[in-house]
């Protein structure tokens, strides 16, 4: 049976993320285009939903946002060619790939920097794939306190959605409920001429055409129980 998640109760199995997948994001950090997808993971315990708080841990000094198109897998898949990947997708949502930049820079693996509790906002809905026949041409934006920060299009991806998922499935079985987050365009806070990182009190909105707006406010760890 095909998996049909409800966004309110949905917790992904695996979360596989893709780094350095937008040309604009590589250019803003003077990076090199990768010849294979750059994969990493976030712990699924970091998932929160629309309007929930991003909690900034006291040890994190450089908190950043990344708007991303995220794909919900609907059916177990292994070694699937790019042309058939769509048959295994349930739908699409937005992920804010929240990142502790200071920890990302200081530790050789990104797992902890990407996986603090609340660093995985997703939503506001999961859109059925029938509503997005071409995931390779969607506008995506992010705003902090109403200021436009990222303004890209999924057409700027180096590895397209189907190509990425086919690539992953060659080595890793994907199961219904797994989430693939496909990378972020330019405009993240750390690479601005004057860094614009997230502070407690800020509100981040991630928006993708045909999906909607994902809104999360940042609070400091010590405010968590207030
Ligand atoms: Mg990312």
Boltz pocket constraint, residues with backbone or C-beta under 6 A from the ligand:
constraints:
  - pocket:
      binder: B
      contacts: [[A, 17], [A, 18], [A, 19], [A, 66], [A, 68], [A, 97], [A, 183], [A, 184]]
      max_distance: 6.0
